[in-house]
Amino acid sequence: MAFSVNLTKARNLHIDSIRVIRNRELVKLDADYMKALEADDSSAQTTVKNKKTDLRNMPANVPAVGTFADADAIKAYWPSGGAFGNLPTS
């Protein structure tokens, strides 16, 4: 009896693990935003706001299941660009 991996569930589980890390980064960015607000630094506020928007939009930007060959490809996927360039992988 062969078994198969449910790629939709694998993708959703991987997104959940990325969200955990993303949420930690959002908390850090909240602190950065408050510092920029206190310093009346509108440029830094805008930068932080854009990073937070990128992070919040992450789930919608993860490729569809059909773009992954298998569960290993899902596991290897990591968002890139924008706020994700500095996002730790663990």
N, C-alpha and C positions, 0 to 999 in steps of 0.2 A: 504494500500500500504506500503510495507516494504522497507526500504532503506538499503544499504550496504556501507561499507567503502571501498574505493579503497586503498588497502594495498600498492600498488606500489607508489601511490601519497603520502600516509602517511609516508612511509619510506623515500622518497625523501625530504619531508618537514622536517622530523626529522634530516636527514643528513645535510640539510641547516642550521638548528639551531645549530648543533654541529660545523659546519664550522665557524660560527660567533665566537664562543668561541675559536676554534682552531686558527683562524686568529689573535685574540688578543694575544694568546700565542706565535705565530710565531713572532710577532712584539717584544715581550719581549725577545725572544731568539735571535733576531737580535742584540739587545743591549748587551746581554750576550756574543755573539760571538765577537762583536767589542771590548769589554773589554778584552776578552781572546786574541784577536789578538794584541791589544796594549801591553798586558803584555807578549806577546810571549809565551803563555801557550798552547802548542799543545795538551795536554791532555784535557783541557777544550774545546778547539776548536772542537776536535773530539766528545766529549760528546754532545755538542750543535748541531753539525752537524747531529749526529745520532737521537737526539730528533726531530729535524726539519724534517728529513726524515720520521720518524714514523708518525708525524702529517700530512705531505703532503700525505702519502699513506693511510690515514684513510678512505676516501670514498670507496676505492677498498676493504677494509677489513671488511666493514659492512656486516653482514650476508644477504643472499638473502631473499626476501619477504617470501618465503615458510617456512622459519624457525621460523617465528613469527605467533603465534596463532591468534592474533587480533591486533587492533590499540593500545590497552593498552600495549601490549608486546613490540610494536615498541617504544612507548613513554618511556617505562621503560628502554630500551636498552641504555647503555653507554659504549663506548670503554674502555678497561682496559689494563693494562700492558704497559711496555715501557714508552713513554712520556705521556701516558694517565693516568698513576697512579696519577699524580699531577694536572691533568686538572680539573678546576672547573666545576661544573655542571650547572652553570648559570652565 
